[in-house]
Amino acid sequence: MSDTPPDRLSSNPKSPYYDAALLERGVGVRFKGAEKTNVDEYCVSEGWVRLTVGTTLDRKGNPMTIKLQGTVEPYFRDQPGNAEG
């Protein structure tokens, strides 16, 4: 695996941008310089994040989200050198 997170990643298994291996590794997101823990999906090249809004669900049972524009900085939470030993 590379040390650079992908340009676009989603935590929704129905999305074409979902990647379970990367999510297990742990991807953190800084949005406009602040750490965000409720990110559902992000895109670095387009400059947006989709954040979940509380525990509210839509009529299909999916979490309600809001899309915000700004600077997106994804990073891996684990260190590649520490994963082996």
N, C-alpha and C positions, 0 to 999 in steps of 0.2 A: 504494500500500500504506500501511496505517496504521503508526504507530510503536509500537503495542501488540501483543504476541504474542497468539495465540488462547488461549481458556480451556483447550482440550484439543488436544494434538498428538501424533502418533505417527510414528516413523521406519520403521514396518513398512508396506510398500506394500499389504498385504492389508487393512489397517485402514481403516475409514471416516473416521478422523481424520488420515489421511496427506495431506500437502500438500508436493509436491516444490519448489514455488517458495519457500515459507517455509524449508524445510530448506537450500536453496541459499544463501539470504540469510544463514543462520547464526543459530540460536537457542541461546542458552546458558540453563542452568537452575541456580539456587541452591536447594538443598534444606536447610532448617534452617540457613541462613546459610553453607553450604559449597558451593563450586562442584563440580558433578557432570558428568563427561564420559561416563558410561556410561548415560545416560537413554534408555530405549526409548520411553516414553510418559509423559505427565504430564497432570494435571487440577488446575487452580488452585482451582475452586469446590468440589471434593470433597476437596482437600488430600492428594493422593497422587502418587507417582512409581513407575514400573516400571523397575527397573534390571537390566541384563544381569549375569549371574553368570559371570565369567571367560569361557572359551572353550567351556564345556559346552553340548552340544546335546541337545534332547529327541529322541524317537524319530521325529519328523517332520522333523528337520533344522533346527528353529528354535532360536535361542539361549534358554537357560534364564533366567528372570527372577524377580525378587522384588519384591513390592509393599510399599512403605513409606508410612506416614502421617506428615504433617507439613506445615510451611509451604513452599509452592512459589512461587518468584519467577522466571518466565521473562523473558528480555530478548533483544534483537537484538544480535549481536556487532558488526555493522557500524554505522557511523553514517550516517543517511540523507543528510546533507549531503555526505559524502565519496564516495558512490556515483557521483555525476554527474561529478566531476572532481577 
